[in-house]
Amino acid sequence: MSTEERGFSSRELTSIGVFTVLATLIGIGAYQIGFHRISGVQQGAGAAMSASQGPAPVNGQALYAGNCAGCHGANAAGGIGPALTATAAWSADQFKEAVLHGKAPEKELAPTMPRFATTGIDASPATDEQLNAIHDYITSLK
């Protein structure tokens, strides 16, 4: 080799350029494939469409477990609060009045009983659907 440094030939420069372009394309393709696998999108699949099912029905057992069972027991048999067997005979309106305002048909409920008209159920205002679902669940425990 001579003392002069030798530069790259045009063929070598072309090879380096082609290699760089191919490496970039492979990298982008691998990134997109990985992204689609992680996000669950299949390439070319487009957006999945389905018919609206509407809101899920209210689950009385789940509402009872989250809002009542802590005091009245898992099966409404009592705990800190009384058993709820008598409430199964109450009308839906009587049950709502007791849960929302603490007024049972035969008496005022203890102050420890939350007034769900004020506190709400699951941090939202109580709905008739929720109260009916809880009452139906308690009634089913007979």
Steps between C-alpha positions, in 0.01 A plus 500: 500500500619846428532777753187662362180392656275324269132624475195293436424398147160581348407134521576495876302822555203353313518184713509706822199704381299192405588335832391812695168522316428128548595511867270800553209329324550179698513699825180690420323178398608321818384794711157502335457125538596522868269796557206320341565187706516698824189705421309197371446651154553269208650660198234556236221397736362848554281594791275229639136604520227346707142588578442705811381282783381786721587526866554179691220401735543603861632216716321504835738250658803711408333818627405325824854368545652845446253708701313284752688179582756677719232558763221255416717196419573319176159328493301778672498289818629788712831620632562849632156583363188285534397212278299613200253212488206732577582724205414221257133553594517877445371660184749660266391846624543401866846362425600819314380720787705297749816499289477860384368670814532250789123465549385140524125424499491447876784725627778747438828319428807555715718802414782261408298391197619718211233710333579409140297795371788709638800269459401334174576146390852441369564877523210585267138592574294187562269397217172312515660225291781454754263498796267252331797276414621501862148430630455218248834351609408513871160348422671216312693402814189361678 
